[in-house]
Amino acid sequence: MSLKPARYLFLTLLFLSLPGQAQIDREDPAYQWDLQGLFVDIDAWDQERQRVLGEIDKIARFRGTLDESSAALHEALRFISDTYQEALEVYVYASLQQDEDLRNTAAQERNQLAEAMFARFSQATAWMDPELIAAGEERIRDFIAENNDLAPFRHQLDNTLRQAEHTLGAEAEQALSYFSQPFDAPSAIYSIIANSDIPFPEITTPAGDVVRVDSQGYGMLRSHPERAFRKQAFEAFWNTWLDYRNSVGMVLNSHIQTQVALASARNFDSVLERELFEDKLPEAVYRTLVSEVNKALPTLHRYFRLRARMLGLEQMHYYDIYPPLVELDAEFDIESSKRITLDAMDMLGDDWVNRQREAIEERWMHVFPQQGKRSGAYMQGSAYAVHPFVLLNHNDDFDSLSTFAHEWGHAMHTLYARQTQPFETAGYATFIAEIPSTSLELILQQYMAGRAQSVDEKLFYLGYSLENMRGTFFRQTMFAEFELALYESVERGDALS
């Protein structure tokens, strides 16, 4: 059967990067986060780390006092919360510095020191939940009712009481606390392997540019319009990973085994039960999602057939998933991404737009990819008294613009939470964390499609929306289903290879 070849659109829009427009200097410090709002230098960071360690050692004096009075309970909770907030700033500084270049061994050491500090905090507070539970729910609730100063801690106390059947005795909790850092080792090892140690190859693009096919490079090359080159990039990236399958598989196995053991130690029937219990979610929520996504697979397959037809392919492969359905010859550099995002968010009102405009002009972001930098994108919002930080790997394409909007959805969520909530209740559950970020992506897509200057331009944005639905709804659920299969396999006593 003869298929129509893909149509390519070459557009120049006023809000995109135009020929002759001043090039952005990727080395400009304006596009790198300024950590001096946390600490002016490494010496100041280390002095604060040492001071926080001293504060952690003082926590022991509150042991045995939590049920004496509401005032005693408040004094302990306030001191521990303040210490935790200060410890978070120490951790955030070290973590962000490490993520700039995961090959930097000095930064790795500082991050390990910060993690060791948190391990000390866990050890110093391991007695708290058993002591609160031993005091009894009635007494704790009476304290909350009689002392308004305990209001910021109500949710924490409610959660502690709710977890009574999964909380061990003081001695057992203390023993588990000593392993908090080793429990995180698989994640740390994987991060170093993936972002620092694997020697990813370089390939030459059809335009003659030499590109290193690491996570950042692959993310850019996988949507290239030339199919043979996409395949070359795909094979260069994934064949390199294939060489490390045994090491990475063992890291994953270690993580799975650790989580299964921890769930069992805390009297959960499964890791799934433990994970959902954290956010007070019924298992039916997860099971229903997986079931409905599987029922909707014919829609996904229909999308793949549409994609193959529009790209002119008889047989679609994995490396054909990411190129746009029609080509848009335009760059979305970081300054364009700022302007477009602010224009799109106009529907959210002046307060939102003004607040976001002010925030994105501050040095809160680390924008561009560089060798050794952590791949992907994230928002780090744990430094409550400072501001959120955003890591990007901006490649000047529409996906980078969408990612920019997504991560700033997280950042704005965090800023508004801090405006209305104290530190103790400003956090939010993972279950709702992606709602504002995904909403901003949808607003952006609607904005771009609504202002398209031609049918093909509109098809570009609608095609991206379809791909976003595949990645967010179908792929993420596939990951969750696969993860559960791994856990259930180990819980049955099977081996992973």
Secondary structure, 3 states (H helix, E strand, C coil): CCCCCCCEECCCCCCCCCCCCCCCCCCCHHHCCCHHHCCCCHHHHHHHHHHHHHHHHHHHHHCCCCCCCHHHHHHHHHHHHHHHHHHHHHHHHHHHHHHHCCCCHHHHHHHHHHHHHHHHHHHHHCCHHHHHHHHCHHHHHHHHHHCHHHHHHHHHHHHHHHCHHHCCCHHHHHHHHCCHHHHCHHHHHHHHHHHHHCCCCEEECCCCCEEECCHHHHHHHCCCCCHHHHHHHHHHHHHHHHCCHHHHHHHHHHHHHHHHHHHHHCCCCCHHHHHHHHCCCCHHHHHHHHHHHHHCHHHHHHHHHHHHHHHCCCCCCHHHCCCCCCEECCCCCHHHHHHHHHHHHHHHCHHHHHHHHHHHCCCCEECCCCCCCCCCCEEECCCCCCCCEEECCCCCCHHHHHHHHHHHHHHHHHHHHHHHCCHHHCCCCHHHHHHHHHHHHHHHHHHHHHCCCCHHHHHHHHHHHHHHHHHHHHHHHHHHHHHHHHHHHHHCCCCCC
